[in-house]
Amino acid sequence: MNFASDNVYGVHPKIMAALEAANRDATHKSYGYDDLTKRAEEKLAGVFGCDLRMFCVATGTAANGLALSAMVPPYGAVFCHAEAHIAVDECNSPELFTGGAKIIGVHSGNGKIAPAQIERALKGFNKGEHDPKPAAVSITVTTELGTVYSVAEVKALSALAKAKGMGLHMDGARFANAVAALGCAPADISWKAGVDALSFGATKNGAMFLEAVVFFDLKLAEDFTYRRMRGGQLFSKTRYQGAQMLAYLADGLWLENARRANGLAKTLSEGLAKKNSVRIPLPTQANEVFAVLPRALHEKLQAAGAVYYDWSPECLGPGGLAEDEVFVRFVLSFATPEEDVEALLKL
Ligand SMILES: Cc1ncc(COP(=O)(O)O)c(C=O)c1O
């Protein structure tokens, strides 16, 4: 019963098969000039219904840092949620890739930031060049607290960002889960809502090591090949990334996987909520369930072999936790066995 993360599960068999097929073919060029990578970019452009540039990298951390480096000068500032992965989980990688930009975390209760909060933060930027230059807003579409931005919320943030001369970056480590949850077209929650650059994640949803920086604002892609190379993120055997991306997108596998993970999260969340002693303080909108458990139940689940993380009670805001309660996170994957969810709910 492993609910620790969506990366504890493996590679989807169809993606593994695509890797094996790529492995049998020695005719491909290297360093991104292979046919699989070119076709993957075309396929992604079809999925989004627009012109775009796609640059595969190995990790979500690299995707975020490199994407931001194309949008933000070394003396710039990036506004994001205080719990954003770029702010608290990437060991200053965005600062490294941007050459020193400042990441400004803005607090809010549900993982999302709103225009008013950024406007408030901007009021502190009134000393000209003595402050960093506001340059980008970065949002995580399936947030670090399991909520999902609506199209209207992204549009509102984009309008503010544009009005203030900033770009909009989206961390889409769980982009598929957001699209599946919203039931919208990928375009609606990305470029049509004003997103300039997207970190398009696939690893958590069935790929082996595949994230892509996707630029909808094509100007940002200029010189990006140099940035990716300097960042050590240009694979010589890019065909294995292209092959994964093609298989991930083929016949909607990416959304099928995400729908399954989201569905299991809903089942788990609703099942837990039925237990009198459990609270679900944040809405389960994608594939993560945040719950407040009585310590006795937590100990029982752990003794039965359930694996999941304790989460910081600070995210709960005022009210917080009682002494005999714990705040935890369960993550559901495309490959989580349904029986594991049922077994956990029976405990
Ligand atoms: C929201 C979010 N962004 C980015 C990442 C980074 O991914 P990686 O671990 O591949 O660097 C993660 C991984 O947990 C994540 O949850």
The ligand as an ORCA input file, in Angstrom:
! r2SCAN-3c Opt
* xyz 0 1
  C       4.805     20.298     -8.201
  C       6.125     19.701     -8.557
  N       6.931     20.366     -9.388
  C       8.122     19.879     -9.760
  C       8.558     18.656     -9.292
  C       9.954     18.246     -9.671
  O      10.122     17.039    -10.217
  P      11.509     16.258    -10.120
  O      11.490     15.487     -8.862
  O      11.474     15.418    -11.352
  O      12.632     17.245    -10.176
  C       7.755     17.917     -8.413
  C       8.198     16.626     -7.871
  O       7.779     16.168     -6.844
  C       6.502     18.458     -8.031
  O       5.689     17.825     -7.176
*
